[in-house]
Amino acid sequence: MPGMLGGMLPTSARLLKLLSLLQAHREWSGGDLATRLEVDVRTVRRDVAKLRALGYPVHAAPGVAGGYQLGAGAKMPPLLLDDEEAVAVALGLRTAAGGSITGIEESSVRALAKLEQVLPSRLRRRVNTLQAVTMSTARSDTPVDATHLTVIATAARDRQRLRFEYRSHDGTASVRNVEPHRLVHTGYRWYLMAWDVDRQDWRNFRVDRMIPRTQTGPGFDARDVPEFDIGDFDAWRNARFQARIALAAPAQEIAARVPQRWGAVEAVDDRGCVLHTGADRLEDLLTWLLYLDVDFVIHEPAELRDHVSAVRDRMDRAVRH
């Protein structure tokens, strides 16, 4: 009976099930595998030989205490996950993609795009539900929807146009039609490098300001992506308010205290420098200036000068009272 049941299962499906069993436990006896696959031991041996021919390093130890074990090979075999494992991996990849683990954000998005492409809808709903009630301590103050990241990454991988709603730094809304080429994570924010079809030029888009309208679009041919400096994607360069501020301190001292994502420091002389920075909120700009704890003069923007004046008046009233 076991052999007849096993014969009813196509060989390719049985090989996948065997590979899944070998990945689930470190070692299996031939008898245990035969029982699980509902075949005889000879069929197990033949299937193991087929896996080896496909490049999977299945080791076999002889004797009563021996068994089959999947070893490490020259390349990564396809992982076969059960429901609970798939949900756990998807959640982990979404968390990593958000920047909570430094250095693996972009590879996490690529893996997430592959996984969610084949994830059943019932499991995708479970992942979304679990993520909704899970708090993340990712460093970015502009969280990105993992679903949006997956859509963008998939479109870039498959060379399909992407249509999305976009909100610029001043709040202006528009609909963009692009050929997505590369996702870039700066350690602080996600950006998309894309060819803007309507403007016939390269553009960088902040992903947290994007809302994809369609998951797929017409295909496009690959283009030579222009060389770029990661500094081109620093958060301050794409902020709503661009500031130029003279500081009464040596450039070397300020540069040691200002991370690259906060701004660029330009030396004036041995005692002064100019800080080029930016933020979406005036409150953030003022906070950073106070943090530096040096005398400063605001050249740009005018809105920051007005904001500092208003704060000064408020502090004066607080001291008088």
C-alpha positions as CSV (number, residue, x, y, z in Angstrom):
1,M,0.0,0.0,0.0
2,P,2.7,2.6,0.8
3,G,4.4,2.0,-2.5
4,M,1.1,2.3,-4.4
5,L,0.2,5.6,-2.6
6,G,3.7,6.9,-3.4
7,G,3.4,6.0,-7.0
8,M,0.2,8.1,-7.2
9,L,2.3,11.2,-6.2
10,P,4.2,12.7,-9.2
11,T,7.9,12.3,-8.9
12,S,8.6,16.1,-9.0
13,A,6.1,16.7,-6.2
14,R,7.6,13.9,-4.2
15,L,11.1,15.3,-4.7
16,L,9.9,18.7,-3.4
17,K,8.4,17.0,-0.3
18,L,11.6,15.1,0.3
19,L,13.7,18.3,0.1
20,S,11.3,20.0,2.5
21,L,11.7,17.1,5.0
22,L,15.4,17.2,4.7
23,Q,15.3,20.9,5.4
24,A,13.0,20.5,8.4
25,H,15.3,18.2,10.5
26,R,19.0,17.7,10.6
27,E,18.9,13.9,10.0
28,W,16.3,11.3,8.8
29,S,16.5,7.6,8.7
30,G,15.6,5.9,5.4
31,G,12.6,4.2,7.1
32,D,11.2,7.5,8.5
33,L,11.5,9.2,5.1
34,A,9.8,6.2,3.4
35,T,6.9,6.4,5.9
36,R,6.5,10.2,5.4
37,L,6.6,9.9,1.6
38,E,4.5,6.7,1.6
39,V,7.0,4.9,-0.6
40,D,9.5,2.1,0.0
41,V,13.1,2.6,1.1
42,R,14.4,1.9,-2.4
43,T,12.4,4.7,-3.8
44,V,13.8,7.0,-1.1
45,R,17.3,6.0,-2.3
46,R,16.5,6.7,-5.9
47,D,14.9,10.1,-5.0
48,V,18.0,11.1,-2.9
49,A,20.1,10.2,-6.0
50,K,18.0,12.5,-8.1
51,L,18.4,15.4,-5.6
52,R,22.2,14.9,-5.7
53,A,22.1,15.0,-9.5
54,L,20.3,18.3,-9.2
55,G,23.1,19.6,-7.1
56,Y,21.8,19.2,-3.6
57,P,24.4,17.7,-1.2
58,V,22.5,15.0,0.5
59,H,24.8,13.0,2.8
60,A,24.1,9.4,3.8
61,A,25.6,7.6,6.8
62,P,25.5,3.8,6.7
63,G,24.5,1.5,9.5
64,V,21.6,1.2,11.9
65,A,22.2,4.7,13.4
66,G,22.8,6.2,10.0
67,G,20.5,8.4,8.0
68,Y,20.2,11.2,5.4
69,Q,21.3,14.7,6.0
70,L,21.2,17.8,3.8
71,G,24.6,19.5,3.8
72,A,25.8,22.9,2.8
73,G,26.3,23.3,-1.0
74,A,28.0,25.7,-3.3
75,K,24.7,27.6,-3.8
76,M,21.5,28.3,-1.9
77,P,18.8,25.7,-2.5
78,P,15.2,26.8,-2.7
79,L,13.7,26.9,0.7
80,L,10.4,25.1,1.3
81,L,8.6,26.7,4.1
82,D,5.4,25.7,6.0
83,D,2.8,28.4,6.9
84,E,4.2,29.4,10.2
85,E,7.8,29.7,8.8
86,A,6.6,31.7,5.8
87,V,4.8,34.2,8.0
88,A,7.8,34.5,10.3
89,V,10.2,35.1,7.4
90,A,7.9,37.7,5.8
91,L,7.6,39.6,9.1
92,G,11.3,39.5,9.6
93,L,12.0,40.8,6.1
94,R,9.5,43.6,6.4
95,T,11.2,44.7,9.7
96,A,14.7,44.5,8.2
97,A,13.5,46.4,5.1
98,G,12.4,49.2,7.4
99,G,15.9,49.8,8.4
100,S,15.9,48.2,11.9
101,I,19.0,46.1,10.9
102,T,21.7,48.2,9.4
103,G,23.2,47.1,6.0
104,I,20.6,44.5,4.8
105,E,17.7,46.8,3.9
106,E,18.0,46.5,0.1
107,S,18.7,42.7,0.1
108,S,15.7,42.3,2.4
109,V,13.4,44.1,-0.1
110,R,14.6,41.8,-2.9
111,A,13.9,38.7,-0.8
112,L,10.6,40.1,0.3
113,A,9.5,40.7,-3.3
114,K,10.3,37.1,-4.1
115,L,8.5,35.7,-1.1
116,E,5.3,37.8,-1.3
117,Q,5.0,37.0,-5.0
118,V,4.2,33.4,-4.1
119,L,2.7,34.0,-0.6
120,P,-0.9,32.8,-0.5
121,S,-3.5,35.5,0.2
122,R,-4.5,33.9,3.5
123,L,-0.9,34.1,4.8
124,R,-0.4,37.6,3.4
125,R,-3.4,38.7,5.5
126,R,-1.8,37.1,8.6
127,V,1.4,39.0,8.0
128,N,-0.5,42.3,7.6
129,T,-2.5,41.7,10.8
130,L,0.6,40.8,12.8
131,Q,2.5,43.8,11.5
132,A,-0.4,46.1,12.4
133,V,-0.1,45.2,16.1
134,T,3.7,45.1,16.2
135,M,5.8,48.1,17.2
136,S,9.0,48.7,15.3
137,T,12.0,50.6,16.6
138,A,13.4,51.4,13.1
139,R,15.5,54.5,13.0
140,S,13.7,56.3,10.2
141,D,11.0,58.9,11.2
142,T,9.4,58.4,7.8
143,P,8.1,54.8,7.8
144,V,7.5,53.1,4.4
145,D,4.7,50.7,3.7
146,A,6.3,47.3,3.1
147,T,3.6,46.5,0.5
148,H,4.7,49.6,-1.5
149,L,8.3,48.5,-1.3
150,T,7.4,45.1,-2.6
151,V,5.4,46.5,-5.5
152,I,8.2,48.9,-6.5
153,A,10.9,46.2,-6.2
154,T,8.9,43.8,-8.2
155,A,8.3,46.3,-11.0
156,A,12.0,47.2,-11.1
157,R,13.0,43.5,-11.2
158,D,10.5,42.7,-14.0
159,R,11.2,45.9,-15.9
160,Q,7.6,47.1,-15.8
161,R,6.4,50.7,-15.7
162,L,5.1,52.0,-12.5
163,R,2.4,54.6,-12.0
164,F,2.0,56.2,-8.6
165,E,0.8,59.2,-6.7
166,Y,3.6,61.4,-5.4
167,R,3.6,64.2,-2.8
168,S,6.6,66.7,-3.1
169,H,8.2,68.3,-0.1
170,D,5.9,71.3,-0.3
171,G,2.8,69.1,-0.4
172,T,2.1,69.3,-4.1
173,A,0.4,66.1,-5.4
174,S,1.0,64.6,-8.8
175,V,0.7,61.4,-10.7
176,R,4.0,60.0,-12.1
177,N,4.6,57.4,-14.8
178,V,8.2,56.0,-14.5
179,E,10.5,53.1,-15.4
180,P,11.8,52.0,-12.0
181,H,15.4,50.9,-12.0
182,R,16.9,50.9,-8.5
183,L,15.9,51.2,-4.9
184,V,18.4,53.0,-2.6
185,H,18.4,53.0,1.2
186,T,20.6,55.6,2.8
187,G,20.3,54.2,6.3
188,Y,17.6,56.8,7.0
189,R,15.2,56.8,4.0
190,W,14.2,54.8,0.9
191,Y,14.6,56.4,-2.6
192,L,13.7,55.1,-6.1
193,M,15.9,55.9,-9.0
194,A,13.6,56.0,-12.1
195,W,13.3,57.3,-15.6
196,D,10.4,59.7,-15.7
197,V,8.5,58.9,-18.9
198,D,6.6,62.2,-19.1
199,R,9.7,64.4,-18.3
200,Q,12.1,62.2,-20.3
201,D,14.8,62.4,-17.6
202,W,16.1,60.6,-14.5
203,R,14.4,61.4,-11.2
204,N,14.8,60.3,-7.5
205,F,11.7,59.8,-5.5
206,R,11.3,59.4,-1.8
207,V,9.4,56.1,-1.3
208,D,7.5,57.3,1.8
209,R,5.9,59.9,-0.5
210,M,4.8,57.4,-3.1
211,I,1.5,55.5,-3.4
212,P,1.6,53.0,-6.2
213,R,-1.6,53.0,-8.3
214,T,-0.9,49.9,-10.4
215,Q,1.3,46.9,-9.5
216,T,2.2,46.2,-13.1
217,G,2.5,48.2,-16.3
218,P,3.9,48.0,-19.8
219,G,7.4,46.5,-20.1
220,F,10.5,48.6,-20.8
221,D,14.1,48.1,-22.0
222,A,16.9,48.4,-19.5
223,R,18.8,51.7,-19.5
224,D,22.3,52.6,-18.3
225,V,21.7,53.9,-14.8
226,P,23.8,57.1,-14.3
227,E,26.5,56.9,-11.7
228,F,25.5,58.4,-8.4
229,D,27.0,59.3,-5.0
230,I,25.0,58.1,-2.0
231,G,25.3,61.6,-0.7
232,D,22.9,62.7,-3.5
233,F,20.2,60.8,-1.5
234,D,20.9,62.4,1.9
235,A,17.6,63.3,3.6
236,W,18.4,67.0,4.0
237,R,18.9,67.5,0.2
238,N,15.3,66.5,-0.4
239,A,13.7,68.3,2.5
240,R,11.1,71.0,2.3
241,F,13.2,73.7,3.9
242,Q,16.8,74.2,2.6
243,A,19.0,76.1,5.0
244,R,22.4,77.9,4.8
245,I,23.7,78.9,8.2
246,A,27.0,80.5,9.2
247,L,28.4,79.0,12.4
248,A,31.0,80.6,14.7
249,A,33.1,77.4,15.0
250,P,35.8,75.6,12.9
251,A,34.6,73.4,10.1
252,Q,36.5,70.4,11.4
253,E,34.7,70.7,14.8
254,I,31.2,71.0,13.2
255,A,31.9,68.2,10.7
256,A,32.7,65.8,13.5
257,R,29.4,66.5,15.1
258,V,27.1,66.6,12.1
259,P,26.2,63.3,10.4
260,Q,26.2,63.2,6.6
261,R,22.4,62.8,6.6
262,W,22.1,66.1,8.5
263,G,24.1,68.3,6.2
264,A,27.3,69.4,4.6
265,V,29.9,71.7,6.2
266,E,31.8,74.3,4.2
267,A,34.9,76.0,5.7
268,V,35.1,79.8,5.7
269,D,38.2,80.4,7.7
270,D,39.9,79.0,10.8
271,R,37.2,80.2,13.1
272,G,34.0,79.8,11.1
273,C,32.1,77.7,8.6
274,V,28.8,77.4,6.8
275,L,26.3,74.6,7.3
276,H,24.1,73.5,4.4
277,T,21.2,71.5,5.8
278,G,17.5,70.9,5.4
279,A,14.4,69.6,7.1
280,D,10.7,69.2,6.5
281,R,9.9,71.1,9.7
282,L,11.3,74.4,10.9
283,E,11.2,73.0,14.5
284,D,13.8,70.3,13.5
285,L,16.1,72.9,12.0
286,L,16.1,75.0,15.1
287,T,16.6,72.0,17.4
288,W,19.7,70.9,15.4
289,L,21.1,74.4,15.6
290,L,20.6,74.6,19.4
291,Y,22.2,71.1,19.7
292,L,25.4,72.5,18.1
293,D,25.6,75.1,20.9
294,V,27.5,77.7,18.9
295,D,26.6,81.2,17.7
296,F,25.0,81.2,14.3
297,V,23.6,83.5,11.6
298,I,20.7,82.3,9.4
299,H,21.2,83.2,5.7
300,E,18.4,80.9,4.4
301,P,15.5,80.3,4.6
302,A,13.6,83.4,5.6
303,E,10.9,81.1,7.2
304,L,13.5,79.9,9.7
305,R,14.4,83.5,10.7
306,D,10.7,84.2,11.4
307,H,10.4,81.0,13.3
308,V,13.4,81.8,15.5
309,S,12.0,85.3,16.2
310,A,8.6,83.7,17.3
311,V,10.4,81.2,19.6
312,R,12.5,84.0,21.1
313,D,9.4,86.1,21.9
314,R,7.8,83.0,23.5
315,M,10.9,82.3,25.6
316,D,11.0,86.0,26.7
317,R,7.4,85.8,27.9
318,A,8.2,82.6,29.7
319,V,11.1,84.2,31.6
320,R,9.2,87.3,32.5
321,H,6.3,85.3,34.0
